[in-house]
Amino acid sequence: MANASRMKNKKPNWFRRVGAKIKETFSELKRVTWPKFGTVLKTTGVVLVIVLAFLVVVTGVDAGLTALLKLLTGA
């Protein structure tokens, strides 16, 4: 009786679990609605513009803090 409950709670071997996970992943990917190429291009452009804007802001803050540090230290 104890042996039967142990067999019931035993996990399948590693290869079966990985195979099942891969199969599940591919079946999920079939249900995904992929965006059109134009949409991808537009959103990529928006992301690049935002990243460049943050780059400018961070560079400006860095330059300002560097100038302040030089002013304070007299270097």
N, CA, C and O atoms as a Tripos MOL2 file, in Angstrom:
@<TRIPOS>MOLECULE
protein
  300   299    75     0     0
PROTEIN
NO_CHARGES

@<TRIPOS>ATOM
      1 N           0.8170   -1.1780    0.0000 N.3       1 MET1
      2 CA          0.0000    0.0000    0.0000 C.3       1 MET1
      3 C           0.8710    1.2560    0.0000 C.2       1 MET1
      4 O           0.5800    2.1990   -0.7360 O.2       1 MET1
      5 N           1.9170    1.2890    0.7960 N.am      2 ALA2
      6 CA          2.8200    2.4370    0.8360 C.3       2 ALA2
      7 C           3.5550    2.5710   -0.4950 C.2       2 ALA2
      8 O           3.8250    3.6810   -0.9520 O.2       2 ALA2
      9 N           3.8780    1.4300   -1.1180 N.am      3 ASN3
     10 CA          4.5710    1.4380   -2.4020 C.3       3 ASN3
     11 C           3.6770    2.0220   -3.4950 C.2       3 ASN3
     12 O           4.1690    2.7240   -4.3790 O.2       3 ASN3
     13 N           2.3970    1.7490   -3.4490 N.am      4 ALA4
     14 CA          1.4700    2.2690   -4.4560 C.3       4 ALA4
     15 C           1.3280    3.7800   -4.3380 C.2       4 ALA4
     16 O           1.2620    4.4730   -5.3540 O.2       4 ALA4
     17 N           1.2810    4.2970   -3.1250 N.am      5 SER5
     18 CA          1.1550    5.7470   -2.9660 C.3       5 SER5
     19 C           2.4530    6.4510   -3.3690 C.2       5 SER5
     20 O           2.4210    7.5780   -3.8620 O.2       5 SER5
     21 N           3.5860    5.7930   -3.1620 N.am      6 ARG6
     22 CA          4.8610    6.3720   -3.5930 C.3       6 ARG6
     23 C           4.9380    6.4370   -5.1210 C.2       6 ARG6
     24 O           5.4310    7.4220   -5.6720 O.2       6 ARG6
     25 N           4.4670    5.4240   -5.7900 N.am      7 MET7
     26 CA          4.4810    5.4030   -7.2570 C.3       7 MET7
     27 C           3.5170    6.4530   -7.8080 C.2       7 MET7
     28 O           3.7650    7.0290   -8.8670 O.2       7 MET7
     29 N           2.4200    6.7020   -7.0920 N.am      8 LYS8
     30 CA          1.4400    7.6850   -7.5310 C.3       8 LYS8
     31 C           2.0110    9.0950   -7.4400 C.2       8 LYS8
     32 O           1.7300    9.9280   -8.3020 O.2       8 LYS8
     33 N           2.8100    9.3770   -6.4070 N.am      9 ASN9
     34 CA          3.3770   10.7050   -6.1930 C.3       9 ASN9
     35 C           4.6870   10.9310   -6.9410 C.2       9 ASN9
     36 O           5.2090   12.0460   -6.9380 O.2       9 ASN9
     37 N           5.2210    9.9060   -7.5740 N.am     10 LYS10
     38 CA          6.5080   10.0200   -8.2600 C.3      10 LYS10
     39 C           6.3620   10.8630   -9.5210 C.2      10 LYS10
     40 O           5.4060   10.6920  -10.2780 O.2      10 LYS10
     41 N           7.3200   11.7840   -9.7500 N.am     11 LYS11
     42 CA          7.2990   12.6290  -10.9400 C.3      11 LYS11
     43 C           7.7800   11.8220  -12.1430 C.2      11 LYS11
     44 O           8.5620   10.8840  -11.9910 O.2      11 LYS11
     45 N           7.3070   12.1890  -13.3510 N.am     12 PRO12
     46 CA          7.8500   11.5380  -14.5510 C.3      12 PRO12
     47 C           9.3270   11.9030  -14.6920 C.2      12 PRO12
     48 O           9.8040   12.8650  -14.0900 O.2      12 PRO12
     49 N          10.0380   11.1180  -15.4980 N.am     13 ASN13
     50 CA         11.4690   11.3930  -15.6060 C.3      13 ASN13
     51 C          11.7270   12.7420  -16.2780 C.2      13 ASN13
     52 O          10.8220   13.3440  -16.8570 O.2      13 ASN13
     53 N          12.9520   13.1980  -16.1930 N.am     14 TRP14
     54 CA         13.3480   14.5300  -16.6460 C.3      14 TRP14
     55 C          13.0550   14.7410  -18.1270 C.2      14 TRP14
     56 O          12.5700   15.8070  -18.5050 O.2      14 TRP14
     57 N          13.3360   13.7560  -18.9720 N.am     15 PHE15
     58 CA         13.1470   13.8930  -20.4160 C.3      15 PHE15
     59 C          11.6700   14.0560  -20.7730 C.2      15 PHE15
     60 O          11.3300   14.8380  -21.6620 O.2      15 PHE15
     61 N          10.8020   13.3330  -20.0970 N.am     16 ARG16
     62 CA          9.3640   13.4690  -20.3610 C.3      16 ARG16
     63 C           8.8660   14.8530  -19.9470 C.2      16 ARG16
     64 O           8.0540   15.4610  -20.6460 O.2      16 ARG16
     65 N           9.3550   15.3480  -18.8080 N.am     17 ARG17
     66 CA          8.9330   16.6760  -18.3590 C.3      17 ARG17
     67 C           9.4180   17.7610  -19.3170 C.2      17 ARG17
     68 O           8.6670   18.6860  -19.6270 O.2      17 ARG17
     69 N          10.6600   17.6630  -19.7890 N.am     18 VAL18
     70 CA         11.1960   18.6580  -20.7260 C.3      18 VAL18
     71 C          10.4480   18.5680  -22.0500 C.2      18 VAL18
     72 O          10.1050   19.5910  -22.6420 O.2      18 VAL18
     73 N          10.1950   17.3560  -22.5130 N.am     19 GLY19
     74 CA          9.4470   17.1790  -23.7620 C.3      19 GLY19
     75 C           8.0490   17.7580  -23.6640 C.2      19 GLY19
     76 O           7.5710   18.3960  -24.6030 O.2      19 GLY19
     77 N           7.3960   17.5430  -22.5460 N.am     20 ALA20
     78 CA          6.0510   18.0850  -22.3570 C.3      20 ALA20
     79 C           6.0870   19.6080  -22.3160 C.2      20 ALA20
     80 O           5.1880   20.2580  -22.8500 O.2      20 ALA20
     81 N           7.1020   20.1820  -21.6960 N.am     21 LYS21
     82 CA          7.2180   21.6400  -21.6170 C.3      21 LYS21
     83 C           7.4730   22.2380  -23.0040 C.2      21 LYS21
     84 O           6.9160   23.2850  -23.3330 O.2      21 LYS21
     85 N           8.2980   21.5940  -23.8080 N.am     22 ILE22
     86 CA          8.5580   22.0720  -25.1690 C.3      22 ILE22
     87 C           7.2890   21.9930  -26.0070 C.2      22 ILE22
     88 O           6.9720   22.9240  -26.7480 O.2      22 ILE22
     89 N           6.5710   20.9010  -25.8930 N.am     23 LYS23
     90 CA          5.3180   20.7350  -26.6360 C.3      23 LYS23
     91 C           4.3090   21.8020  -26.2240 C.2      23 LYS23
     92 O           3.6190   22.3690  -27.0710 O.2      23 LYS23
     93 N           4.2250   22.0710  -24.9330 N.am     24 GLU24
     94 CA          3.3170   23.0950  -24.4100 C.3      24 GLU24
     95 C           3.7150   24.4800  -24.9260 C.2      24 GLU24
     96 O           2.8520   25.2920  -25.2600 O.2      24 GLU24
     97 N           5.0110   24.7460  -24.9910 N.am     25 THR25
     98 CA          5.4950   26.0440  -25.4740 C.3      25 THR25
     99 C           5.1260   26.2450  -26.9400 C.2      25 THR25
    100 O           4.6550   27.3200  -27.3100 O.2      25 THR25
    101 N           5.3310   25.2420  -27.7740 N.am     26 PHE26
    102 CA          4.9980   25.3730  -29.1900 C.3      26 PHE26
    103 C           3.4970   25.5150  -29.4140 C.2      26 PHE26
    104 O           3.0740   26.2600  -30.2970 O.2      26 PHE26
    105 N           2.6910   24.8140  -28.6290 N.am     27 SER27
    106 CA          1.2500   24.9560  -28.7820 C.3      27 SER27
    107 C           0.7980   26.3450  -28.3480 C.2      27 SER27
    108 O          -0.1550   26.8890  -28.9070 O.2      27 SER27
    109 N           1.4720   26.9220  -27.3580 N.am     28 GLU28
    110 CA          1.1420   28.2780  -26.9210 C.3      28 GLU28
    111 C           1.5650   29.3000  -27.9790 C.2      28 GLU28
    112 O           0.8550   30.2790  -28.2090 O.2      28 GLU28
    113 N           2.6980   29.0830  -28.6160 N.am     29 LEU29
    114 CA          3.1690   30.0010  -29.6590 C.3      29 LEU29
    115 C           2.2370   30.0090  -30.8700 C.2      29 LEU29
    116 O           2.1560   31.0170  -31.5730 O.2      29 LEU29
    117 N           1.5440   28.9200  -31.1230 N.am     30 LYS30
    118 CA          0.6020   28.8740  -32.2520 C.3      30 LYS30
    119 C          -0.6070   29.7760  -31.9920 C.2      30 LYS30
    120 O          -1.2370   30.2530  -32.9360 O.2      30 LYS30
    121 N          -0.9330   30.0120  -30.7200 N.am     31 ARG31
    122 CA         -2.0960   30.8250  -30.3740 C.3      31 ARG31
    123 C          -1.7800   32.3180  -30.2800 C.2      31 ARG31
    124 O          -2.6880   33.1330  -30.1120 O.2      31 ARG31
    125 N          -0.5140   32.6770  -30.3870 N.am     32 VAL32
    126 CA         -0.1120   34.0740  -30.2520 C.3      32 VAL32
    127 C          -0.5210   34.8490  -31.4960 C.2      32 VAL32
    128 O          -0.3690   34.3570  -32.6140 O.2      32 VAL32
    129 N          -1.0380   36.0550  -31.3070 N.am     33 THR33
    130 CA         -1.3080   36.9320  -32.4520 C.3      33 THR33
    131 C          -0.1100   37.8550  -32.5940 C.2      33 THR33
    132 O           0.1240   38.7200  -31.7500 O.2      33 THR33
    133 N           0.6400   37.6660  -33.6610 N.am     34 TRP34
    134 CA          1.8540   38.4240  -33.8860 C.3      34 TRP34
    135 C           1.5180   39.7560  -34.5320 C.2      34 TRP34
    136 O           0.6170   39.8140  -35.3690 O.2      34 TRP34
    137 N           2.2200   40.8410  -34.1660 N.am     35 PRO35
    138 CA          1.9420   42.1510  -34.7520 C.3      35 PRO35
    139 C           2.4370   42.2240  -36.1980 C.2      35 PRO35
    140 O           3.3090   41.4630  -36.6170 O.2      35 PRO35
    141 N           1.8550   43.1590  -36.9410 N.am     36 LYS36
    142 CA          2.2860   43.3800  -38.3210 C.3      36 LYS36
    143 C           3.6580   44.0470  -38.3140 C.2      36 LYS36
    144 O           4.0730   44.6360  -37.3160 O.2      36 LYS36
    145 N           4.3540   43.9440  -39.4450 N.am     37 PHE37
    146 CA          5.7140   44.4770  -39.5440 C.3      37 PHE37
    147 C           5.7260   45.9890  -39.3330 C.2      37 PHE37
    148 O           6.6390   46.5120  -38.6940 O.2      37 PHE37
    149 N           4.7420   46.6860  -39.8520 N.am     38 GLY38
    150 CA          4.6700   48.1400  -39.6830 C.3      38 GLY38
    151 C           4.5290   48.5410  -38.2300 C.2      38 GLY38
    152 O           5.1340   49.5150  -37.7830 O.2      38 GLY38
    153 N           3.7280   47.7890  -37.4950 N.am     39 THR39
    154 CA          3.5420   48.0600  -36.0630 C.3      39 THR39
    155 C           4.8510   47.8520  -35.3120 C.2      39 THR39
    156 O           5.2000   48.6330  -34.4270 O.2      39 THR39
    157 N           5.5570   46.8120  -35.6650 N.am     40 VAL40
    158 CA          6.8370   46.5340  -35.0170 C.3      40 VAL40
    159 C           7.8230   47.6590  -35.3060 C.2      40 VAL40
    160 O           8.5510   48.0920  -34.4120 O.2      40 VAL40
    161 N           7.8520   48.1340  -36.5480 N.am     41 LEU41
    162 CA          8.7480   49.2250  -36.9150 C.3      41 LEU41
    163 C           8.4110   50.5030  -36.1430 C.2      41 LEU41
    164 O           9.3100   51.1890  -35.6560 O.2      41 LEU41
    165 N           7.1290   50.8180  -36.0310 N.am     42 LYS42
    166 CA          6.7190   52.0330  -35.3120 C.3      42 LYS42
    167 C           7.0900   51.9560  -33.8360 C.2      42 LYS42
    168 O           7.6490   52.9050  -33.2860 O.2      42 LYS42
    169 N           6.7890   50.8510  -33.2040 N.am     43 THR43
    170 CA          7.0860   50.7380  -31.7710 C.3      43 THR43
    171 C           8.5920   50.7080  -31.5250 C.2      43 THR43
    172 O           9.0620   51.2270  -30.5130 O.2      43 THR43
    173 N           9.3440   50.1120  -32.4300 N.am     44 THR44
    174 CA         10.8000   50.1200  -32.3030 C.3      44 THR44
    175 C          11.3230   51.5460  -32.4080 C.2      44 THR44
    176 O          12.2150   51.9390  -31.6550 O.2      44 THR44
    177 N          10.7750   52.3170  -33.3320 N.am     45 GLY45
    178 CA         11.1660   53.7200  -33.4650 C.3      45 GLY45
    179 C          10.8580   54.5160  -32.2110 C.2      45 GLY45
    180 O          11.6750   55.3280  -31.7780 O.2      45 GLY45
    181 N           9.6930   54.2960  -31.6220 N.am     46 VAL46
    182 CA          9.3200   54.9940  -30.3890 C.3      46 VAL46
    183 C          10.2930   54.6460  -29.2710 C.2      46 VAL46
    184 O          10.7340   55.5260  -28.5330 O.2      46 VAL46
    185 N          10.6250   53.3750  -29.1470 N.am     47 VAL47
    186 CA         11.5640   52.9460  -28.1020 C.3      47 VAL47
    187 C          12.9230   53.6030  -28.3080 C.2      47 VAL47
    188 O          13.5310   54.0730  -27.3470 O.2      47 VAL47
    189 N          13.4040   53.6410  -29.5400 N.am     48 LEU48
    190 CA         14.7060   54.2480  -29.8090 C.3      48 LEU48
    191 C          14.7020   55.7420  -29.4940 C.2      48 LEU48
    192 O          15.6810   56.2580  -28.9550 O.2      48 LEU48
    193 N          13.6140   56.4460  -29.8220 N.am     49 VAL49
    194 CA         13.5240   57.8810  -29.5210 C.3      49 VAL49
    195 C          13.5400   58.1000  -28.0110 C.2      49 VAL49
    196 O          14.2190   59.0070  -27.5290 O.2      49 VAL49
    197 N          12.8090   57.2920  -27.2620 N.am     50 ILE50
    198 CA         12.7740   57.4380  -25.8060 C.3      50 ILE50
    199 C          14.1470   57.1520  -25.1990 C.2      50 ILE50
    200 O          14.5840   57.8560  -24.2890 O.2      50 ILE50
    201 N          14.8230   56.1260  -25.6990 N.am     51 VAL51
    202 CA         16.1560   55.7970  -25.1960 C.3      51 VAL51
    203 C          17.1240   56.9380  -25.4830 C.2      51 VAL51
    204 O          17.9240   57.3010  -24.6210 O.2      51 VAL51
    205 N          17.0610   57.5050  -26.6770 N.am     52 LEU52
    206 CA         17.9390   58.6300  -27.0110 C.3      52 LEU52
    207 C          17.6310   59.8460  -26.1400 C.2      52 LEU52
    208 O          18.5500   60.5530  -25.7260 O.2      52 LEU52
    209 N          16.3610   60.0990  -25.8590 N.am     53 ALA53
    210 CA         15.9950   61.2190  -25.0020 C.3      53 ALA53
    211 C          16.5650   61.0270  -23.5930 C.2      53 ALA53
    212 O          17.1000   61.9680  -23.0070 O.2      53 ALA53
    213 N          16.4510   59.8260  -23.0560 N.am     54 PHE54
    214 CA         17.0190   59.5520  -21.7440 C.3      54 PHE54
    215 C          18.5400   59.6630  -21.7710 C.2      54 PHE54
    216 O          19.1490   60.1130  -20.8000 O.2      54 PHE54
    217 N          19.1540   59.2550  -22.8790 N.am     55 LEU55
    218 CA         20.6000   59.3690  -23.0240 C.3      55 LEU55
    219 C          21.0310   60.8310  -22.9430 C.2      55 LEU55
    220 O          22.0140   61.1610  -22.2790 O.2      55 LEU55
    221 N          20.2940   61.6950  -23.6160 N.am     56 VAL56
    222 CA         20.6100   63.1250  -23.5900 C.3      56 VAL56
    223 C          20.4430   63.6800  -22.1760 C.2      56 VAL56
    224 O          21.2970   64.4300  -21.7030 O.2      56 VAL56
    225 N          19.3680   63.3230  -21.5070 N.am     57 VAL57
    226 CA         19.1150   63.8230  -20.1530 C.3      57 VAL57
    227 C          20.1940   63.3380  -19.1940 C.2      57 VAL57
    228 O          20.7350   64.1330  -18.4260 O.2      57 VAL57
    229 N          20.5130   62.0650  -19.2230 N.am     58 VAL58
    230 CA         21.5130   61.5160  -18.3060 C.3      58 VAL58
    231 C          22.8860   62.1060  -18.5970 C.2      58 VAL58
    232 O          23.6410   62.4010  -17.6700 O.2      58 VAL58
    233 N          23.2170   62.2810  -19.8710 N.am     59 THR59
    234 CA         24.5030   62.8880  -20.2260 C.3      59 THR59
    235 C          24.5630   64.3350  -19.7270 C.2      59 THR59
    236 O          25.5970   64.7780  -19.2280 O.2      59 THR59
    237 N          23.4610   65.0620  -19.8600 N.am     60 GLY60
    238 CA         23.4180   66.4330  -19.3610 C.3      60 GLY60
    239 C          23.5860   66.5060  -17.8610 C.2      60 GLY60
    240 O          24.3310   67.3480  -17.3600 O.2      60 GLY60
    241 N          22.9110   65.6420  -17.1410 N.am     61 VAL61
    242 CA         23.0390   65.6120  -15.6810 C.3      61 VAL61
    243 C          24.4710   65.2540  -15.2970 C.2      61 VAL61
    244 O          25.0350   65.8510  -14.3800 O.2      61 VAL61
    245 N          25.0510   64.2970  -15.9820 N.am     62 ASP62
    246 CA         26.4270   63.8940  -15.7030 C.3      62 ASP62
    247 C          27.3910   65.0510  -15.9400 C.2      62 ASP62
    248 O          28.2790   65.2960  -15.1230 O.2      62 ASP62
    249 N          27.2220   65.7610  -17.0520 N.am     63 ALA63
    250 CA         28.0980   66.9010  -17.3470 C.3      63 ALA63
    251 C          27.9230   67.9920  -16.3000 C.2      63 ALA63
    252 O          28.9030   68.6050  -15.8750 O.2      63 ALA63
    253 N          26.6880   68.2390  -15.8800 N.am     64 GLY64
    254 CA         26.4370   69.2490  -14.8570 C.3      64 GLY64
    255 C          27.0650   68.8870  -13.5300 C.2      64 GLY64
    256 O          27.6770   69.7330  -12.8780 O.2      64 GLY64
    257 N          26.9210   67.6380  -13.1220 N.am     65 LEU65
    258 CA         27.5130   67.2010  -11.8550 C.3      65 LEU65
    259 C          29.0370   67.2090  -11.9190 C.2      65 LEU65
    260 O          29.7030   67.5110  -10.9290 O.2      65 LEU65
    261 N          29.5850   66.8760  -13.0830 N.am     66 THR66
    262 CA         31.0380   66.9250  -13.2470 C.3      66 THR66
    263 C          31.5400   68.3680  -13.1150 C.2      66 THR66
    264 O          32.5460   68.6220  -12.4530 O.2      66 THR66
    265 N          30.8370   69.3060  -13.7470 N.am     67 ALA67
    266 CA         31.2260   70.7200  -13.6320 C.3      67 ALA67
    267 C          31.0920   71.2030  -12.1970 C.2      67 ALA67
    268 O          31.9380   71.9640  -11.7280 O.2      67 ALA67
    269 N          30.0600   70.7850  -11.4920 N.am     68 LEU68
    270 CA         29.8840   71.1670  -10.0950 C.3      68 LEU68
    271 C          30.9940   70.6030   -9.2280 C.2      68 LEU68
    272 O          31.4980   71.2860   -8.3370 O.2      68 LEU68
    273 N          31.3760   69.3640   -9.4860 N.am     69 LEU69
    274 CA         32.4560   68.7410   -8.7150 C.3      69 LEU69
    275 C          33.7760   69.4740   -8.9550 C.2      69 LEU69
    276 O          34.5330   69.7150   -8.0150 O.2      69 LEU69
    277 N          34.0520   69.8260  -10.2070 N.am     70 LYS70
    278 CA         35.2800   70.5630  -10.5080 C.3      70 LYS70
    279 C          35.2620   71.9360   -9.8350 C.2      70 LYS70
    280 O          36.2920   72.4030   -9.3490 O.2      70 LYS70
    281 N          34.1070   72.5750   -9.8050 N.am     71 LEU71
    282 CA         33.9790   73.8750   -9.1670 C.3      71 LEU71
    283 C          34.2280   73.7760   -7.6670 C.2      71 LEU71
    284 O          34.8800   74.6430   -7.0860 O.2      71 LEU71
    285 N          33.7100   72.7200   -7.0370 N.am     72 LEU72
    286 CA         33.8560   72.5400   -5.5990 C.3      72 LEU72
    287 C          35.2680   72.1350   -5.2120 C.2      72 LEU72
    288 O          35.7700   72.5680   -4.1740 O.2      72 LEU72
    289 N          35.9090   71.3230   -6.0170 N.am     73 THR73
    290 CA         37.2480   70.8370   -5.6780 C.3      73 THR73
    291 C          38.3350   71.7610   -6.1830 C.2      73 THR73
    292 O          39.4760   71.6720   -5.7300 O.2      73 THR73
    293 N          38.0090   72.6470   -7.1100 N.am     74 GLY74
    294 CA         39.0050   73.5810   -7.6350 C.3      74 GLY74
    295 C          39.9650   72.9300   -8.5920 C.2      74 GLY74
    296 O          41.0430   73.4700   -8.8410 O.2      74 GLY74
    297 N          39.6110   71.7880   -9.1370 N.am     75 ALA75
    298 CA         40.5280   71.0730  -10.0430 C.3      75 ALA75
    299 C          40.4470   71.5740  -11.4550 C.2      75 ALA75
    300 O          41.1550   71.0740  -12.3290 O.2      75 ALA75
@<TRIPOS>BOND
     1     1     2 1
     2     2     3 1
     3     3     4 2
     4     3     5 am
     5     5     6 1
     6     6     7 1
     7     7     8 2
     8     7     9 am
     9     9    10 1
    10    10    11 1
    11    11    12 2
    12    11    13 am
    13    13    14 1
    14    14    15 1
    15    15    16 2
    16    15    17 am
    17    17    18 1
    18    18    19 1
    19    19    20 2
    20    19    21 am
    21    21    22 1
    22    22    23 1
    23    23    24 2
    24    23    25 am
    25    25    26 1
    26    26    27 1
    27    27    28 2
    28    27    29 am
    29    29    30 1
    30    30    31 1
    31    31    32 2
    32    31    33 am
    33    33    34 1
    34    34    35 1
    35    35    36 2
    36    35    37 am
    37    37    38 1
    38    38    39 1
    39    39    40 2
    40    39    41 am
    41    41    42 1
    42    42    43 1
    43    43    44 2
    44    43    45 am
    45    45    46 1
    46    46    47 1
    47    47    48 2
    48    47    49 am
    49    49    50 1
    50    50    51 1
    51    51    52 2
    52    51    53 am
    53    53    54 1
    54    54    55 1
    55    55    56 2
    56    55    57 am
    57    57    58 1
    58    58    59 1
    59    59    60 2
    60    59    61 am
    61    61    62 1
    62    62    63 1
    63    63    64 2
    64    63    65 am
    65    65    66 1
    66    66    67 1
    67    67    68 2
    68    67    69 am
    69    69    70 1
    70    70    71 1
    71    71    72 2
    72    71    73 am
    73    73    74 1
    74    74    75 1
    75    75    76 2
    76    75    77 am
    77    77    78 1
    78    78    79 1
    79    79    80 2
    80    79    81 am
    81    81    82 1
    82    82    83 1
    83    83    84 2
    84    83    85 am
    85    85    86 1
    86    86    87 1
    87    87    88 2
    88    87    89 am
    89    89    90 1
    90    90    91 1
    91    91    92 2
    92    91    93 am
    93    93    94 1
    94    94    95 1
    95    95    96 2
    96    95    97 am
    97    97    98 1
    98    98    99 1
    99    99   100 2
   100    99   101 am
   101   101   102 1
   102   102   103 1
   103   103   104 2
   104   103   105 am
   105   105   106 1
   106   106   107 1
   107   107   108 2
   108   107   109 am
   109   109   110 1
   110   110   111 1
   111   111   112 2
   112   111   113 am
   113   113   114 1
   114   114   115 1
   115   115   116 2
   116   115   117 am
   117   117   118 1
   118   118   119 1
   119   119   120 2
   120   119   121 am
   121   121   122 1
   122   122   123 1
   123   123   124 2
   124   123   125 am
   125   125   126 1
   126   126   127 1
   127   127   128 2
   128   127   129 am
   129   129   130 1
   130   130   131 1
   131   131   132 2
   132   131   133 am
   133   133   134 1
   134   134   135 1
   135   135   136 2
   136   135   137 am
   137   137   138 1
   138   138   139 1
   139   139   140 2
   140   139   141 am
   141   141   142 1
   142   142   143 1
   143   143   144 2
   144   143   145 am
   145   145   146 1
   146   146   147 1
   147   147   148 2
   148   147   149 am
   149   149   150 1
   150   150   151 1
   151   151   152 2
   152   151   153 am
   153   153   154 1
   154   154   155 1
   155   155   156 2
   156   155   157 am
   157   157   158 1
   158   158   159 1
   159   159   160 2
   160   159   161 am
   161   161   162 1
   162   162   163 1
   163   163   164 2
   164   163   165 am
   165   165   166 1
   166   166   167 1
   167   167   168 2
   168   167   169 am
   169   169   170 1
   170   170   171 1
   171   171   172 2
   172   171   173 am
   173   173   174 1
   174   174   175 1
   175   175   176 2
   176   175   177 am
   177   177   178 1
   178   178   179 1
   179   179   180 2
   180   179   181 am
   181   181   182 1
   182   182   183 1
   183   183   184 2
   184   183   185 am
   185   185   186 1
   186   186   187 1
   187   187   188 2
   188   187   189 am
   189   189   190 1
   190   190   191 1
   191   191   192 2
   192   191   193 am
   193   193   194 1
   194   194   195 1
   195   195   196 2
   196   195   197 am
   197   197   198 1
   198   198   199 1
   199   199   200 2
   200   199   201 am
   201   201   202 1
   202   202   203 1
   203   203   204 2
   204   203   205 am
   205   205   206 1
   206   206   207 1
   207   207   208 2
   208   207   209 am
   209   209   210 1
   210   210   211 1
   211   211   212 2
   212   211   213 am
   213   213   214 1
   214   214   215 1
   215   215   216 2
   216   215   217 am
   217   217   218 1
   218   218   219 1
   219   219   220 2
   220   219   221 am
   221   221   222 1
   222   222   223 1
   223   223   224 2
   224   223   225 am
   225   225   226 1
   226   226   227 1
   227   227   228 2
   228   227   229 am
   229   229   230 1
   230   230   231 1
   231   231   232 2
   232   231   233 am
   233   233   234 1
   234   234   235 1
   235   235   236 2
   236   235   237 am
   237   237   238 1
   238   238   239 1
   239   239   240 2
   240   239   241 am
   241   241   242 1
   242   242   243 1
   243   243   244 2
   244   243   245 am
   245   245   246 1
   246   246   247 1
   247   247   248 2
   248   247   249 am
   249   249   250 1
   250   250   251 1
   251   251   252 2
   252   251   253 am
   253   253   254 1
   254   254   255 1
   255   255   256 2
   256   255   257 am
   257   257   258 1
   258   258   259 1
   259   259   260 2
   260   259   261 am
   261   261   262 1
   262   262   263 1
   263   263   264 2
   264   263   265 am
   265   265   266 1
   266   266   267 1
   267   267   268 2
   268   267   269 am
   269   269   270 1
   270   270   271 1
   271   271   272 2
   272   271   273 am
   273   273   274 1
   274   274   275 1
   275   275   276 2
   276   275   277 am
   277   277   278 1
   278   278   279 1
   279   279   280 2
   280   279   281 am
   281   281   282 1
   282   282   283 1
   283   283   284 2
   284   283   285 am
   285   285   286 1
   286   286   287 1
   287   287   288 2
   288   287   289 am
   289   289   290 1
   290   290   291 1
   291   291   292 2
   292   291   293 am
   293   293   294 1
   294   294   295 1
   295   295   296 2
   296   295   297 am
   297   297   298 1
   298   298   299 1
   299   299   300 2
@<TRIPOS>SUBSTRUCTURE
     1 MET1         2 RESIDUE 1 A MET
     2 ALA2         6 RESIDUE 1 A ALA
     3 ASN3        10 RESIDUE 1 A ASN
     4 ALA4        14 RESIDUE 1 A ALA
     5 SER5        18 RESIDUE 1 A SER
     6 ARG6        22 RESIDUE 1 A ARG
     7 MET7        26 RESIDUE 1 A MET
     8 LYS8        30 RESIDUE 1 A LYS
     9 ASN9        34 RESIDUE 1 A ASN
    10 LYS10       38 RESIDUE 1 A LYS
    11 LYS11       42 RESIDUE 1 A LYS
    12 PRO12       46 RESIDUE 1 A PRO
    13 ASN13       50 RESIDUE 1 A ASN
    14 TRP14       54 RESIDUE 1 A TRP
    15 PHE15       58 RESIDUE 1 A PHE
    16 ARG16       62 RESIDUE 1 A ARG
    17 ARG17       66 RESIDUE 1 A ARG
    18 VAL18       70 RESIDUE 1 A VAL
    19 GLY19       74 RESIDUE 1 A GLY
    20 ALA20       78 RESIDUE 1 A ALA
    21 LYS21       82 RESIDUE 1 A LYS
    22 ILE22       86 RESIDUE 1 A ILE
    23 LYS23       90 RESIDUE 1 A LYS
    24 GLU24       94 RESIDUE 1 A GLU
    25 THR25       98 RESIDUE 1 A THR
    26 PHE26      102 RESIDUE 1 A PHE
    27 SER27      106 RESIDUE 1 A SER
    28 GLU28      110 RESIDUE 1 A GLU
    29 LEU29      114 RESIDUE 1 A LEU
    30 LYS30      118 RESIDUE 1 A LYS
    31 ARG31      122 RESIDUE 1 A ARG
    32 VAL32      126 RESIDUE 1 A VAL
    33 THR33      130 RESIDUE 1 A THR
    34 TRP34      134 RESIDUE 1 A TRP
    35 PRO35      138 RESIDUE 1 A PRO
    36 LYS36      142 RESIDUE 1 A LYS
    37 PHE37      146 RESIDUE 1 A PHE
    38 GLY38      150 RESIDUE 1 A GLY
    39 THR39      154 RESIDUE 1 A THR
    40 VAL40      158 RESIDUE 1 A VAL
    41 LEU41      162 RESIDUE 1 A LEU
    42 LYS42      166 RESIDUE 1 A LYS
    43 THR43      170 RESIDUE 1 A THR
    44 THR44      174 RESIDUE 1 A THR
    45 GLY45      178 RESIDUE 1 A GLY
    46 VAL46      182 RESIDUE 1 A VAL
    47 VAL47      186 RESIDUE 1 A VAL
    48 LEU48      190 RESIDUE 1 A LEU
    49 VAL49      194 RESIDUE 1 A VAL
    50 ILE50      198 RESIDUE 1 A ILE
    51 VAL51      202 RESIDUE 1 A VAL
    52 LEU52      206 RESIDUE 1 A LEU
    53 ALA53      210 RESIDUE 1 A ALA
    54 PHE54      214 RESIDUE 1 A PHE
    55 LEU55      218 RESIDUE 1 A LEU
    56 VAL56      222 RESIDUE 1 A VAL
    57 VAL57      226 RESIDUE 1 A VAL
    58 VAL58      230 RESIDUE 1 A VAL
    59 THR59      234 RESIDUE 1 A THR
    60 GLY60      238 RESIDUE 1 A GLY
    61 VAL61      242 RESIDUE 1 A VAL
    62 ASP62      246 RESIDUE 1 A ASP
    63 ALA63      250 RESIDUE 1 A ALA
    64 GLY64      254 RESIDUE 1 A GLY
    65 LEU65      258 RESIDUE 1 A LEU
    66 THR66      262 RESIDUE 1 A THR
    67 ALA67      266 RESIDUE 1 A ALA
    68 LEU68      270 RESIDUE 1 A LEU
    69 LEU69      274 RESIDUE 1 A LEU
    70 LYS70      278 RESIDUE 1 A LYS
    71 LEU71      282 RESIDUE 1 A LEU
    72 LEU72      286 RESIDUE 1 A LEU
    73 THR73      290 RESIDUE 1 A THR
    74 GLY74      294 RESIDUE 1 A GLY
    75 ALA75      298 RESIDUE 1 A ALA
